[in-house]
């Protein structure tokens, strides 16, 4: 019984990979948003505001 339960709990490396599978795309998305917000030319920023309304 105990072996069955322990077999279903992820190991530390598996847990780390699960965490990184969420963290890496999320951080990439946030960095991309910040770069667009700060570096897009004015005409592009106005275009983005029109699309969001």
PDB file with one MODEL, atoms N, CA, C and O in Angstrom:
MODEL        1
ATOM      1  N   UNK A   1       0.825  -1.198   0.000  1.00  0.00           N
ATOM      2  CA  UNK A   1       0.000   0.000   0.000  1.00  0.00           C
ATOM      3  C   UNK A   1       0.868   1.260   0.000  1.00  0.00           C
ATOM      4  O   UNK A   1       0.642   2.190  -0.775  1.00  0.00           O
ATOM      5  N   UNK A   2       1.866   1.266   0.890  1.00  0.00           N
ATOM      6  CA  UNK A   2       2.738   2.440   0.996  1.00  0.00           C
ATOM      7  C   UNK A   2       3.522   2.660  -0.306  1.00  0.00           C
ATOM      8  O   UNK A   2       3.698   3.799  -0.739  1.00  0.00           O
ATOM      9  N   UNK A   3       3.985   1.585  -0.921  1.00  0.00           N
ATOM     10  CA  UNK A   3       4.720   1.701  -2.181  1.00  0.00           C
ATOM     11  C   UNK A   3       3.843   2.272  -3.286  1.00  0.00           C
ATOM     12  O   UNK A   3       4.323   3.031  -4.128  1.00  0.00           O
ATOM     13  N   UNK A   4       2.574   1.916  -3.291  1.00  0.00           N
ATOM     14  CA  UNK A   4       1.656   2.438  -4.292  1.00  0.00           C
ATOM     15  C   UNK A   4       1.488   3.955  -4.127  1.00  0.00           C
ATOM     16  O   UNK A   4       1.468   4.696  -5.110  1.00  0.00           O
ATOM     17  N   UNK A   5       1.370   4.395  -2.889  1.00  0.00           N
ATOM     18  CA  UNK A   5       1.212   5.833  -2.620  1.00  0.00           C
ATOM     19  C   UNK A   5       2.492   6.580  -2.994  1.00  0.00           C
ATOM     20  O   UNK A   5       2.429   7.616  -3.655  1.00  0.00           O
ATOM     21  N   UNK A   6       3.625   6.077  -2.587  1.00  0.00           N
ATOM     22  CA  UNK A   6       4.903   6.728  -2.876  1.00  0.00           C
ATOM     23  C   UNK A   6       5.211   6.732  -4.377  1.00  0.00           C
ATOM     24  O   UNK A   6       5.919   7.618  -4.857  1.00  0.00           O
ATOM     25  N   UNK A   7       4.699   5.774  -5.105  1.00  0.00           N
ATOM     26  CA  UNK A   7       4.919   5.719  -6.536  1.00  0.00           C
ATOM     27  C   UNK A   7       4.163   6.800  -7.291  1.00  0.00           C
ATOM     28  O   UNK A   7       4.534   7.139  -8.415  1.00  0.00           O
ATOM     29  N   UNK A   8       3.124   7.339  -6.703  1.00  0.00           N
ATOM     30  CA  UNK A   8       2.317   8.360  -7.377  1.00  0.00           C
ATOM     31  C   UNK A   8       2.759   9.779  -7.039  1.00  0.00           C
ATOM     32  O   UNK A   8       2.377  10.718  -7.737  1.00  0.00           O
ATOM     33  N   UNK A   9       3.554   9.957  -5.988  1.00  0.00           N
ATOM     34  CA  UNK A   9       4.048  11.277  -5.605  1.00  0.00           C
ATOM     35  C   UNK A   9       5.256  11.612  -6.484  1.00  0.00           C
ATOM     36  O   UNK A   9       6.180  10.807  -6.596  1.00  0.00           O
ATOM     37  N   UNK A  10       5.253  12.803  -7.112  1.00  0.00           N
ATOM     38  CA  UNK A  10       6.379  13.157  -7.981  1.00  0.00           C
ATOM     39  C   UNK A  10       7.670  13.322  -7.160  1.00  0.00           C
ATOM     40  O   UNK A  10       7.647  13.794  -6.023  1.00  0.00           O
ATOM     41  N   UNK A  11       8.774  12.925  -7.760  1.00  0.00           N
ATOM     42  CA  UNK A  11      10.066  13.095  -7.115  1.00  0.00           C
ATOM     43  C   UNK A  11      10.484  14.560  -7.206  1.00  0.00           C
ATOM     44  O   UNK A  11       9.825  15.352  -7.880  1.00  0.00           O
ATOM     45  N   UNK A  12      11.560  14.917  -6.542  1.00  0.00           N
ATOM     46  CA  UNK A  12      12.037  16.297  -6.557  1.00  0.00           C
ATOM     47  C   UNK A  12      12.389  16.766  -7.973  1.00  0.00           C
ATOM     48  O   UNK A  12      11.971  17.859  -8.355  1.00  0.00           O
ATOM     49  N   UNK A  13      13.132  15.997  -8.761  1.00  0.00           N
ATOM     50  CA  UNK A  13      13.404  16.450 -10.143  1.00  0.00           C
ATOM     51  C   UNK A  13      12.127  16.604 -10.975  1.00  0.00           C
ATOM     52  O   UNK A  13      12.021  17.533 -11.776  1.00  0.00           O
ATOM     53  N   UNK A  14      11.170  15.713 -10.793  1.00  0.00           N
ATOM     54  CA  UNK A  14       9.901  15.834 -11.532  1.00  0.00           C
ATOM     55  C   UNK A  14       9.158  17.091 -11.104  1.00  0.00           C
ATOM     56  O   UNK A  14       8.603  17.802 -11.942  1.00  0.00           O
ATOM     57  N   UNK A  15       9.146  17.368  -9.808  1.00  0.00           N
ATOM     58  CA  UNK A  15       8.486  18.575  -9.303  1.00  0.00           C
ATOM     59  C   UNK A  15       9.158  19.823  -9.844  1.00  0.00           C
ATOM     60  O   UNK A  15       8.482  20.788 -10.202  1.00  0.00           O
ATOM     61  N   UNK A  16      10.475  19.815  -9.907  1.00  0.00           N
ATOM     62  CA  UNK A  16      11.205  20.958 -10.441  1.00  0.00           C
ATOM     63  C   UNK A  16      10.855  21.180 -11.914  1.00  0.00           C
ATOM     64  O   UNK A  16      10.662  22.319 -12.341  1.00  0.00           O
ATOM     65  N   UNK A  17      10.775  20.118 -12.678  1.00  0.00           N
ATOM     66  CA  UNK A  17      10.425  20.238 -14.103  1.00  0.00           C
ATOM     67  C   UNK A  17       8.996  20.749 -14.288  1.00  0.00           C
ATOM     68  O   UNK A  17       8.733  21.543 -15.192  1.00  0.00           O
ATOM     69  N   UNK A  18       8.088  20.305 -13.450  1.00  0.00           N
ATOM     70  CA  UNK A  18       6.704  20.788 -13.511  1.00  0.00           C
ATOM     71  C   UNK A  18       6.663  22.284 -13.226  1.00  0.00           C
ATOM     72  O   UNK A  18       5.979  23.038 -13.918  1.00  0.00           O
ATOM     73  N   UNK A  19       7.398  22.705 -12.206  1.00  0.00           N
ATOM     74  CA  UNK A  19       7.450  24.122 -11.843  1.00  0.00           C
ATOM     75  C   UNK A  19       8.058  24.943 -12.977  1.00  0.00           C
ATOM     76  O   UNK A  19       7.532  26.001 -13.326  1.00  0.00           O
ATOM     77  N   UNK A  20       9.151  24.471 -13.549  1.00  0.00           N
ATOM     78  CA  UNK A  20       9.800  25.199 -14.637  1.00  0.00           C
ATOM     79  C   UNK A  20       8.942  25.227 -15.899  1.00  0.00           C
ATOM     80  O   UNK A  20       9.000  26.190 -16.664  1.00  0.00           O
ATOM     81  N   UNK A  21       8.152  24.187 -16.123  1.00  0.00           N
ATOM     82  CA  UNK A  21       7.267  24.154 -17.288  1.00  0.00           C
ATOM     83  C   UNK A  21       6.220  25.259 -17.210  1.00  0.00           C
ATOM     84  O   UNK A  21       5.715  25.704 -18.241  1.00  0.00           O
ATOM     85  N   UNK A  22       5.893  25.697 -16.026  1.00  0.00           N
ATOM     86  CA  UNK A  22       4.987  26.834 -15.854  1.00  0.00           C
ATOM     87  C   UNK A  22       5.764  28.143 -15.839  1.00  0.00           C
ATOM     88  O   UNK A  22       5.368  29.110 -16.490  1.00  0.00           O
ATOM     89  N   UNK A  23       6.869  28.177 -15.101  1.00  0.00           N
ATOM     90  CA  UNK A  23       7.590  29.423 -14.857  1.00  0.00           C
ATOM     91  C   UNK A  23       8.232  30.007 -16.117  1.00  0.00           C
ATOM     92  O   UNK A  23       8.133  31.213 -16.344  1.00  0.00           O
ATOM     93  N   UNK A  24       8.878  29.194 -16.930  1.00  0.00           N
ATOM     94  CA  UNK A  24       9.607  29.703 -18.095  1.00  0.00           C
ATOM     95  C   UNK A  24       8.670  30.393 -19.098  1.00  0.00           C
ATOM     96  O   UNK A  24       8.964  31.519 -19.499  1.00  0.00           O
ATOM     97  N   UNK A  25       7.562  29.777 -19.522  1.00  0.00           N
ATOM     98  CA  UNK A  25       6.669  30.496 -20.449  1.00  0.00           C
ATOM     99  C   UNK A  25       6.031  31.745 -19.820  1.00  0.00           C
ATOM    100  O   UNK A  25       5.824  32.747 -20.504  1.00  0.00           O
ATOM    101  N   UNK A  26       5.724  31.680 -18.528  1.00  0.00           N
ATOM    102  CA  UNK A  26       5.113  32.835 -17.860  1.00  0.00           C
ATOM    103  C   UNK A  26       6.081  34.014 -17.819  1.00  0.00           C
ATOM    104  O   UNK A  26       5.694  35.145 -18.114  1.00  0.00           O
ATOM    105  N   UNK A  27       7.327  33.759 -17.458  1.00  0.00           N
ATOM    106  CA  UNK A  27       8.319  34.829 -17.402  1.00  0.00           C
ATOM    107  C   UNK A  27       8.578  35.375 -18.804  1.00  0.00           C
ATOM    108  O   UNK A  27       8.720  36.586 -18.975  1.00  0.00           O
ATOM    109  N   UNK A  28       8.640  34.512 -19.798  1.00  0.00           N
ATOM    110  CA  UNK A  28       8.824  34.954 -21.180  1.00  0.00           C
ATOM    111  C   UNK A  28       7.672  35.853 -21.624  1.00  0.00           C
ATOM    112  O   UNK A  28       7.893  36.877 -22.270  1.00  0.00           O
ATOM    113  N   UNK A  29       6.454  35.471 -21.279  1.00  0.00           N
ATOM    114  CA  UNK A  29       5.280  36.270 -21.624  1.00  0.00           C
ATOM    115  C   UNK A  29       5.342  37.649 -20.966  1.00  0.00           C
ATOM    116  O   UNK A  29       5.087  38.662 -21.618  1.00  0.00           O
ATOM    117  N   UNK A  30       5.682  37.689 -19.671  1.00  0.00           N
ATOM    118  CA  UNK A  30       5.738  38.960 -18.947  1.00  0.00           C
ATOM    119  C   UNK A  30       6.842  39.866 -19.493  1.00  0.00           C
ATOM    120  O   UNK A  30       6.640  41.072 -19.631  1.00  0.00           O
ATOM    121  N   UNK A  31       8.000  39.296 -19.801  1.00  0.00           N
ATOM    122  CA  UNK A  31       9.095  40.088 -20.372  1.00  0.00           C
ATOM    123  C   UNK A  31       8.688  40.638 -21.736  1.00  0.00           C
ATOM    124  O   UNK A  31       8.972  41.795 -22.047  1.00  0.00           O
ATOM    125  N   UNK A  32       8.029  39.821 -22.547  1.00  0.00           N
ATOM    126  CA  UNK A  32       7.569  40.257 -23.868  1.00  0.00           C
ATOM    127  C   UNK A  32       6.575  41.413 -23.740  1.00  0.00           C
ATOM    128  O   UNK A  32       6.655  42.384 -24.492  1.00  0.00           O
ATOM    129  N   UNK A  33       5.649  41.315 -22.802  1.00  0.00           N
ATOM    130  CA  UNK A  33       4.691  42.408 -22.581  1.00  0.00           C
ATOM    131  C   UNK A  33       5.408  43.692 -22.206  1.00  0.00           C
ATOM    132  O   UNK A  33       5.100  44.758 -22.740  1.00  0.00           O
ATOM    133  N   UNK A  34       6.369  43.596 -21.283  1.00  0.00           N
ATOM    134  CA  UNK A  34       7.098  44.775 -20.814  1.00  0.00           C
ATOM    135  C   UNK A  34       7.903  45.391 -21.950  1.00  0.00           C
ATOM    136  O   UNK A  34       7.943  46.615 -22.081  1.00  0.00           O
ATOM    137  N   UNK A  35       8.546  44.568 -22.773  1.00  0.00           N
ATOM    138  CA  UNK A  35       9.312  45.091 -23.893  1.00  0.00           C
ATOM    139  C   UNK A  35       8.414  45.810 -24.890  1.00  0.00           C
ATOM    140  O   UNK A  35       8.768  46.884 -25.376  1.00  0.00           O
ATOM    141  N   UNK A  36       7.261  45.236 -25.199  1.00  0.00           N
ATOM    142  CA  UNK A  36       6.337  45.903 -26.116  1.00  0.00           C
ATOM    143  C   UNK A  36       5.829  47.206 -25.523  1.00  0.00           C
ATOM    144  O   UNK A  36       5.706  48.200 -26.239  1.00  0.00           O
ATOM    145  N   UNK A  37       5.542  47.221 -24.270  1.00  0.00           N
ATOM    146  CA  UNK A  37       5.028  48.426 -23.614  1.00  0.00           C
ATOM    147  C   UNK A  37       6.070  49.548 -23.651  1.00  0.00           C
ATOM    148  O   UNK A  37       5.721  50.708 -23.873  1.00  0.00           O
ATOM    149  N   UNK A  38       7.332  49.215 -23.437  1.00  0.00           N
ATOM    150  CA  UNK A  38       8.378  50.237 -23.351  1.00  0.00           C
ATOM    151  C   UNK A  38       9.004  50.592 -24.695  1.00  0.00           C
ATOM    152  O   UNK A  38       9.479  51.715 -24.861  1.00  0.00           O
ATOM    153  N   UNK A  39       9.020  49.677 -25.655  1.00  0.00           N
ATOM    154  CA  UNK A  39       9.832  49.892 -26.849  1.00  0.00           C
ATOM    155  C   UNK A  39       9.062  50.003 -28.154  1.00  0.00           C
ATOM    156  O   UNK A  39       9.661  50.354 -29.171  1.00  0.00           O
ATOM    157  N   UNK A  40       7.778  49.724 -28.177  1.00  0.00           N
ATOM    158  CA  UNK A  40       7.024  49.871 -29.412  1.00  0.00           C
ATOM    159  C   UNK A  40       6.969  51.345 -29.806  1.00  0.00           C
ATOM    160  O   UNK A  40       6.879  52.215 -28.939  1.00  0.00           O
ATOM    161  N   UNK A  41       7.022  51.631 -31.103  1.00  0.00           N
ATOM    162  CA  UNK A  41       6.908  53.021 -31.539  1.00  0.00           C
ATOM    163  C   UNK A  41       5.503  53.557 -31.239  1.00  0.00           C
ATOM    164  O   UNK A  41       4.562  52.779 -31.082  1.00  0.00           O
ATOM    165  N   UNK A  42       5.364  54.869 -31.159  1.00  0.00           N
ATOM    166  CA  UNK A  42       4.070  55.464 -30.800  1.00  0.00           C
ATOM    167  C   UNK A  42       2.911  55.015 -31.689  1.00  0.00           C
ATOM    168  O   UNK A  42       1.813  54.764 -31.191  1.00  0.00           O
ATOM    169  N   UNK A  43       3.143  54.913 -32.989  1.00  0.00           N
ATOM    170  CA  UNK A  43       2.049  54.510 -33.870  1.00  0.00           C
ATOM    171  C   UNK A  43       1.600  53.087 -33.586  1.00  0.00           C
ATOM    172  O   UNK A  43       0.424  52.762 -33.745  1.00  0.00           O
ATOM    173  N   UNK A  44       2.520  52.247 -33.172  1.00  0.00           N
ATOM    174  CA  UNK A  44       2.181  50.858 -32.856  1.00  0.00           C
ATOM    175  C   UNK A  44       1.421  50.786 -31.524  1.00  0.00           C
ATOM    176  O   UNK A  44       0.507  49.974 -31.378  1.00  0.00           O
ATOM    177  N   UNK A  45       1.795  51.628 -30.556  1.00  0.00           N
ATOM    178  CA  UNK A  45       1.107  51.645 -29.269  1.00  0.00           C
ATOM    179  C   UNK A  45      -0.337  52.113 -29.439  1.00  0.00           C
ATOM    180  O   UNK A  45      -1.239  51.589 -28.787  1.00  0.00           O
ATOM    181  N   UNK A  46      -0.561  53.103 -30.316  1.00  0.00           N
ATOM    182  CA  UNK A  46      -1.921  53.581 -30.558  1.00  0.00           C
ATOM    183  C   UNK A  46      -2.761  52.491 -31.214  1.00  0.00           C
ATOM    184  O   UNK A  46      -3.941  52.337 -30.899  1.00  0.00           O
ATOM    185  N   UNK A  47      -2.149  51.736 -32.128  1.00  0.00           N
ATOM    186  CA  UNK A  47      -2.833  50.661 -32.804  1.00  0.00           C
ATOM    187  C   UNK A  47      -3.249  49.568 -31.806  1.00  0.00           C
ATOM    188  O   UNK A  47      -4.341  49.008 -31.906  1.00  0.00           O
ATOM    189  N   UNK A  48      -2.389  49.284 -30.870  1.00  0.00           N
ATOM    190  CA  UNK A  48      -2.667  48.279 -29.856  1.00  0.00           C
ATOM    191  C   UNK A  48      -3.791  48.711 -28.926  1.00  0.00           C
ATOM    192  O   UNK A  48      -4.586  47.878 -28.492  1.00  0.00           O
ATOM    193  N   UNK A  49      -3.867  49.996 -28.616  1.00  0.00           N
ATOM    194  CA  UNK A  49      -4.931  50.506 -27.753  1.00  0.00           C
ATOM    195  C   UNK A  49      -6.288  50.424 -28.453  1.00  0.00           C
ATOM    196  O   UNK A  49      -7.300  50.145 -27.812  1.00  0.00           O
ATOM    197  N   UNK A  50      -6.312  50.668 -29.776  1.00  0.00           N
ATOM    198  CA  UNK A  50      -7.565  50.596 -30.525  1.00  0.00           C
ATOM    199  C   UNK A  50      -8.101  49.171 -30.561  1.00  0.00           C
ATOM    200  O   UNK A  50      -9.310  48.954 -30.478  1.00  0.00           O
ATOM    201  N   UNK A  51      -7.200  48.202 -30.686  1.00  0.00           N
ATOM    202  CA  UNK A  51      -7.610  46.798 -30.750  1.00  0.00           C
ATOM    203  C   UNK A  51      -8.143  46.298 -29.417  1.00  0.00           C
ATOM    204  O   UNK A  51      -9.016  45.431 -29.386  1.00  0.00           O
ATOM    205  N   UNK A  52      -7.627  46.836 -28.311  1.00  0.00           N
ATOM    206  CA  UNK A  52      -8.048  46.340 -27.001  1.00  0.00           C
ATOM    207  C   UNK A  52      -9.397  46.904 -26.569  1.00  0.00           C
ATOM    208  O   UNK A  52     -10.014  46.374 -25.644  1.00  0.00           O
ATOM    209  N   UNK A  53      -9.869  47.970 -27.219  1.00  0.00           N
ATOM    210  CA  UNK A  53     -11.174  48.560 -26.820  1.00  0.00           C
ATOM    211  C   UNK A  53     -12.303  47.948 -27.564  1.00  0.00           C
ATOM    212  O   UNK A  53     -13.456  48.322 -27.353  1.00  0.00           O
TER     213      UNK A  53
ENDMDL
END
